[in-house]
Amino acid sequence: MKFEAEIISEELLPSIRSIMAKRLSRDYGLTQEEIAARLEVTQPAVSQYLNDSRADKEIVKELKEDPQIDITLNDAAGKAARDEDFSPEISQAISNIRDKGLLKERFRDAKRL
C-alpha cells in the first residue's frame, strides 16, 4: 500500500515536470540548465524528461488530453519561463486530477495523509 503523496511524488510530478520541461524548451527556448533551475531539478533530470525516459508516457498523454489540466500546465510553464512562482498552478493541476478521477486506478488503494 502506498500513500497518495507517494503516488504524486513518484508518478504524477515526474509527468508534470516532463510536460513543463518540453514546453519550456519548445515554447520559450530555454536551455536544459535554465529549465533545471526553474524546475529545481538537475540538468540530467531535465535531459531525461525531454527524452521521455523519466516520466510515465501514459500519464503524460492523459494529462495532455485533458483541456483544463493542459491549460493549467501551460500557465505554469509560462510562469516558470518568467521565473515566477508556479506552485499554485501545480497544486491546482493535482487537485483537478484528483477531482476528475484521472489516474483513479493508481489512487484507488492509496491512503490520504
Steps between C-alpha positions, in 0.01 A plus 500: 500500500623846411398834632345743255798732552734226378300451182502874440875533555606179322259493204308824455766767560751345258228504231416863576869593492542321168217700344635825642861429395390439142294819494780706652737367236265515201291808573746716692836383364650435844813288528508185710693688768239778506216248516677317783529824696132588445373152592754459781631171365835398353598548137527119453139471626391758242678301231306191605171693503568630150591151376190334650703275728399635841120532487219253437395556138141395569464754781655772282257416221200503733596836651555660159164373375306675777441861385475648849818335625681582177414870538604497866835343415546744213441788744751342740759474222447866413559602859806274524639657182469842664659356816179556697342273761296235321422282804132610514449370145664166583284467811192584292593242237543231767163592657333487157653161429361369829159668460452373144599147595793495260746232598238359736642151454829620645330679790238229568689325780701799617457647844469876537714669760 
